Amino acid sequence: MRSRYTAFVLQRADYLLATWHSNRRPSAMDFDARVKWLGLEVRRHDVLDDSHAEVEFIARQKSPNKPALRLHERSRFVREESRWFYVDGDLE
């Protein structure tokens, strides 16, 4: 999760797409260069079995002329061939 957050901060679409599960991966990503990421707090990490895990996190960002945004998500990951992939998440 931390590496994906860093990829958002650095606007590394290549990394984000490579770590997104192929069944849910978007074809492309757009970034708003004016967004400032303010921090990441990983609240929980639950390994459900050998190939499934969940991560609860809060990421904060600020866009010009808008109040700061707090993204609270419980993300699901799956492991395939020793690599973890982001599948999807539920916003809280």
ChimeraX attribute file (.defattr): number of C-alpha atoms within 10 A of each C-alpha:
attribute: neighborCount
match mode: 1-to-1
recipient: residues
	/A:1	18
	/A:2	11
	/A:3	11
	/A:4	17
	/A:5	16
	/A:6	16
	/A:7	15
	/A:8	15
	/A:9	17
	/A:10	12
	/A:11	16
	/A:12	15
	/A:13	16
	/A:14	11
	/A:15	14
	/A:16	22
	/A:17	19
	/A:18	12
	/A:19	18
	/A:20	19
	/A:21	19
	/A:22	13
	/A:23	7
	/A:24	11
	/A:25	17
	/A:26	11
	/A:27	7
	/A:28	9
	/A:29	12
	/A:30	7
	/A:31	12
	/A:32	8
	/A:33	10
	/A:34	9
	/A:35	13
	/A:36	14
	/A:37	18
	/A:38	13
	/A:39	13
	/A:40	18
	/A:41	12
	/A:42	15
	/A:43	12
	/A:44	11
	/A:45	14
	/A:46	11
	/A:47	12
	/A:48	11
	/A:49	9
	/A:50	10
	/A:51	15
	/A:52	16
	/A:53	18
	/A:54	21
	/A:55	18
	/A:56	20
	/A:57	20
	/A:58	16
	/A:59	16
	/A:60	15
	/A:61	16
	/A:62	15
	/A:63	14
	/A:64	9
	/A:65	6
	/A:66	7
	/A:67	9
	/A:68	15
	/A:69	13
	/A:70	14
	/A:71	13
	/A:72	19
	/A:73	19
	/A:74	18
	/A:75	18
	/A:76	18
	/A:77	23
	/A:78	20
	/A:79	15
	/A:80	12
	/A:81	6
	/A:82	9
	/A:83	10
	/A:84	18
	/A:85	23
	/A:86	24
	/A:87	18
	/A:88	17
	/A:89	15
	/A:90	10
	/A:91	12
	/A:92	10
